[in-house]
Amino acid sequence: MLKFSTALLLLIFPYIGVAHAQTSKGVSYPCSVVLHPVKGTPNAQGTALITKVKKPYTSSPSSPIRERQSVGIYSDWLPKPSSFGHYDQYEGFAQIPGEISWRFKMYPVKEHNPSWFGGNPWVGKFDEISAKIPKNAIVEVRPSNSKTEKLGPAILQANLHGCKSDLRKNTAKSALANVNKPTQDSEELRLQDMLMNMLTPYIEKDLRSYYYPNIYKDFSPIVAPWKIEVMQTRRVDHFRGFLLEITFDIEPTDGGHWVPIGKDRMTYRISVGPEVKLINHTHLATYPYNPKE
């Protein structure tokens, strides 16, 4: 049955290999990487964009949406494919080594003022990848023969270990965080700090039961009030009702060197009593621990 299923897949998708378990860490979407020449082709370079796309199943306006991964390639200063042998076009080729591969046709870009000494841009994309793309994936540009479908050697190539995320987006987030970070005392900040002092024992108790000994066995985390960022507050019921919720982003520390060991998002419900109850906890990240930092 397995052999039959594999053969059927290869008949339906002749350019797609058979997938196996994926072990490498996935890339962050979207990201881009420079494709470098493999054999020193003069001037030739390119770039690959790895991203997610949302596509309808059909052209109907009511069609459900599916999410796929996409590999898009722009390459430039490529010589004629025939300079590498019996080839008449270029193809993009992406692979997860030893697991699965995809190939797709690339198209020459018509330039109004082409370079007088040659070299043309070629572009192409494939946006039907359902597998998560890992960092050990390789993207290449190769010549091919459109009649025999023979694929030539890699001309441009890169793996995705160096695939860079949207730096502008990350810079904007960092700038926004700095703008929102208080630089002087205020009535609001004093009230927030008093609230953090009162809630810290509850937060610390819940984080200790999560981190120790499941993540760290040598110590249990300590919560510093200045490492708590209020993300949202809301009143659960009517105006001036005293059933409230507050959501934090928290970076617990090792306590000794105050080195952050992770990041968590926690939502507490606070009612008269006072009663403080954890209603949601999302572990966002575990940081590499180096007390010398």
matplotlib code that plots the C-alpha trace (Angstrom):
import matplotlib.pyplot as plt

x = [0.0, 2.9, 4.7, 1.4, 0.8, 4.4, 4.1, 0.8, 2.3, 5.2, 2.8, 0.7, 3.6, 6.6, 8.8, 8.3, 10.2, 8.9, 8.8, 10.3, 10.5, 12.0, 14.5, 16.1, 14.6, 12.3, 13.0, 11.2, 8.8, 9.3, 13.0, 15.4, 18.9, 21.5, 22.2, 25.9, 27.6, 28.7, 31.5, 32.4, 30.1, 31.0, 28.6, 25.8, 23.9, 20.4, 18.1, 15.4, 12.3, 10.8, 7.4, 3.8, 0.9, -2.8, -4.5, -8.1, -8.8, -10.8, -11.6, -14.9, -15.2, -16.5, -13.7, -12.0, -8.4, -5.3, -1.9, 1.2, 4.9, 6.5, 10.0, 10.5, 13.8, 15.1, 18.5, 20.5, 23.5, 22.9, 24.5, 22.4, 21.5, 23.1, 26.5, 26.3, 25.4, 22.2, 19.9, 17.4, 15.9, 16.6, 14.7, 14.5, 15.3, 14.7, 15.3, 15.3, 18.4, 17.4, 13.7, 11.9, 12.6, 10.7, 11.6, 9.9, 10.3, 11.9, 11.3, 13.6, 12.7, 12.5, 14.6, 14.1, 17.8, 19.6, 23.3, 25.5, 27.9, 25.2, 23.7, 19.9, 17.6, 15.4, 12.5, 10.3, 8.4, 6.7, 3.9, 2.4, 4.7, 2.7, 5.8, 7.5, 10.8, 13.8, 17.0, 19.0, 16.9, 18.9, 17.7, 19.4, 19.1, 19.9, 19.8, 17.4, 16.2, 12.5, 12.1, 13.9, 13.3, 17.0, 18.2, 21.7, 24.2, 23.6, 24.7, 23.5, 23.0, 22.5, 21.1, 18.6, 20.8, 21.5, 17.9, 17.2, 13.9, 12.2, 14.8, 12.5, 9.7, 12.1, 13.6, 10.1, 9.2, 12.4, 11.8, 8.2, 9.4, 11.9, 9.2, 6.8, 9.6, 9.2, 12.0, 10.7, 8.4, 4.7, 1.5, 0.6, 4.0, 3.9, 0.4, 1.7, 4.8, 2.6, 0.4, 3.4, 4.8, 1.5, 1.1, 4.8, 4.4, 1.5, 3.4, 6.6, 4.7, 3.1, 6.4, 8.4, 6.0, 6.4, 10.1, 11.4, 12.3, 10.9, 13.1, 15.8, 16.8, 19.5, 17.3, 13.8, 13.1, 12.9, 10.5, 11.8, 8.9, 10.8, 10.8, 7.0, 5.3, 1.5, 0.0, -3.7, -6.3, -10.0, -13.1, -14.9, -18.4, -20.2, -18.8, -17.2, -17.6, -14.7, -13.9, -10.9, -8.2, -4.7, -2.2, 1.6, 4.7, 7.3, 11.0, 11.8, 15.5, 17.9, 17.8, 21.6, 22.8, 19.4, 19.9, 16.6, 15.9, 12.7, 9.6, 6.0, 2.6, 0.2, -3.3, -4.7, -8.3, -8.5, -11.6, -12.7, -11.0, -8.6, -8.6, -5.9, -6.3, -4.1, -6.5, -3.9, -0.2, 1.7, 5.4, 6.8, 10.5, 13.3, 16.5, 20.0, 21.3, 24.8, 25.3, 28.5, 26.6]
y = [0.0, 2.4, 1.6, 2.2, 5.6, 6.7, 5.8, 7.6, 10.8, 10.7, 10.3, 13.3, 15.5, 14.5, 17.3, 16.7, 14.1, 12.0, 13.8, 12.4, 13.7, 17.2, 17.9, 21.3, 24.5, 26.4, 29.8, 33.0, 34.2, 36.3, 36.2, 36.6, 35.3, 36.2, 33.5, 33.4, 31.9, 28.3, 28.3, 32.0, 33.1, 36.7, 39.2, 36.6, 36.8, 36.6, 36.7, 34.3, 35.4, 32.8, 33.7, 32.5, 33.1, 32.7, 31.2, 30.3, 26.8, 28.1, 31.4, 31.6, 34.6, 32.2, 29.8, 28.8, 30.0, 27.7, 28.8, 27.7, 28.5, 30.2, 30.4, 33.3, 33.9, 37.0, 36.5, 38.8, 39.0, 35.4, 34.3, 32.5, 29.0, 27.5, 28.6, 25.7, 23.0, 21.9, 24.1, 26.8, 28.1, 28.5, 26.8, 27.5, 24.5, 24.2, 21.2, 19.9, 17.7, 14.0, 14.7, 16.6, 19.0, 21.4, 22.8, 25.6, 27.5, 30.9, 33.6, 36.2, 39.8, 42.1, 45.2, 48.5, 49.2, 45.9, 45.9, 46.1, 43.4, 40.8, 39.3, 39.0, 38.9, 35.8, 35.5, 32.7, 31.4, 28.3, 28.9, 25.4, 24.2, 22.8, 21.6, 24.0, 25.2, 24.6, 26.5, 23.6, 24.0, 24.9, 27.2, 27.2, 28.5, 25.9, 25.7, 23.2, 21.8, 22.5, 19.5, 16.8, 18.4, 17.6, 19.8, 21.2, 22.1, 24.8, 28.2, 30.2, 28.7, 29.4, 27.6, 29.3, 29.5, 33.1, 33.9, 37.4, 38.4, 41.8, 44.1, 47.1, 45.4, 44.3, 47.8, 49.3, 47.0, 47.9, 51.6, 51.2, 49.4, 52.2, 54.8, 53.0, 52.5, 55.0, 57.4, 59.4, 58.8, 59.5, 58.8, 56.0, 54.4, 54.4, 52.8, 50.2, 49.4, 49.0, 46.6, 44.6, 44.4, 42.9, 40.5, 39.4, 36.6, 35.0, 35.3, 33.9, 30.9, 30.0, 30.5, 28.4, 25.4, 25.8, 26.2, 24.0, 21.3, 20.9, 23.5, 24.4, 21.8, 23.8, 26.8, 28.1, 31.5, 34.8, 37.5, 41.1, 43.6, 45.8, 42.7, 42.7, 44.6, 45.2, 44.2, 44.6, 45.1, 44.7, 44.8, 41.5, 42.6, 46.0, 49.4, 49.6, 45.9, 44.6, 41.5, 42.4, 40.8, 41.8, 40.3, 40.6, 39.8, 38.6, 37.8, 35.6, 35.7, 33.4, 35.7, 35.7, 37.6, 38.8, 37.1, 36.6, 32.9, 33.1, 35.0, 34.3, 35.8, 35.4, 36.5, 36.9, 37.4, 39.6, 39.9, 41.1, 39.4, 39.9, 36.7, 36.4, 33.5, 32.5, 31.9, 31.7, 31.1, 31.0, 30.2, 32.4, 31.6, 29.8, 31.8, 30.2, 30.6, 32.1, 33.6, 35.3, 37.7]
z = [0.0, 0.9, -2.4, -4.4, -2.6, -3.2, -6.9, -7.2, -5.7, -8.1, -11.0, -9.9, -8.8, -11.0, -9.7, -6.0, -4.0, -1.2, 2.2, 5.4, 8.9, 9.1, 11.8, 11.1, 12.7, 10.5, 9.0, 10.1, 7.5, 5.5, 5.0, 2.1, 1.2, -1.4, -4.0, -4.9, -8.0, -7.6, -10.2, -10.4, -13.2, -13.7, -12.1, -11.6, -8.4, -7.2, -4.2, -2.8, -0.9, 1.4, 2.7, 3.5, 1.2, 1.7, -1.4, -2.3, -3.4, -6.4, -8.2, -6.4, -4.0, -1.4, -1.7, 1.6, 2.1, 2.5, 3.6, 1.7, 1.7, -1.3, -2.8, -5.2, -7.0, -8.7, -10.4, -12.6, -14.9, -16.0, -19.3, -21.9, -20.6, -23.7, -22.4, -19.9, -22.5, -24.2, -22.2, -23.3, -20.0, -16.3, -13.4, -9.7, -7.6, -3.9, -1.7, 1.9, 1.5, 1.6, 2.0, -0.7, -3.6, -5.9, -9.3, -11.2, -14.4, -14.5, -17.0, -18.6, -17.8, -20.8, -20.2, -22.0, -21.8, -21.6, -20.8, -23.9, -22.6, -21.8, -18.7, -18.2, -15.2, -14.7, -12.2, -11.0, -8.0, -6.6, -4.0, -3.4, -0.6, 2.3, 4.2, 6.7, 5.2, 7.5, 7.6, 6.0, 2.8, -0.3, -3.1, -6.5, -10.0, -12.7, -16.5, -18.0, -21.3, -21.9, -24.2, -22.3, -18.9, -18.1, -15.2, -15.3, -12.5, -10.0, -11.2, -8.1, -4.7, -1.0, 2.1, 4.3, 7.5, 6.5, 5.5, 7.0, 8.4, 7.8, 9.4, 9.0, 10.9, 13.7, 13.8, 14.1, 16.9, 18.7, 18.2, 19.5, 22.5, 23.3, 22.9, 25.3, 27.9, 30.7, 31.2, 34.2, 37.2, 37.0, 38.9, 36.4, 36.7, 40.6, 40.5, 38.1, 40.2, 43.3, 41.5, 40.2, 43.8, 45.0, 42.0, 41.8, 44.4, 42.4, 39.1, 40.6, 42.1, 38.8, 36.8, 39.3, 38.9, 35.1, 34.8, 37.6, 37.1, 33.6, 31.9, 34.5, 37.1, 39.0, 40.1, 40.0, 38.3, 40.1, 38.8, 38.8, 38.8, 36.2, 33.9, 33.7, 30.9, 31.0, 27.6, 28.3, 31.0, 30.7, 32.9, 32.6, 33.4, 33.6, 34.2, 37.7, 38.1, 40.2, 38.1, 36.1, 33.9, 33.3, 30.8, 31.2, 29.1, 31.7, 31.5, 34.5, 35.6, 37.4, 40.4, 41.0, 38.0, 36.9, 33.5, 31.7, 31.1, 29.0, 28.1, 29.0, 28.5, 31.5, 32.1, 35.6, 36.8, 39.8, 41.9, 45.4, 48.2, 46.7, 44.7, 42.0, 39.5, 36.6, 33.6, 30.7, 30.4, 27.0, 27.1, 24.3, 24.5, 26.4, 26.3, 26.2, 29.8, 30.2, 33.7, 32.6, 30.3]

ax = plt.figure().add_subplot(projection="3d")
ax.plot(x, y, z, "-o")
ax.set_aspect("equal")
plt.show()
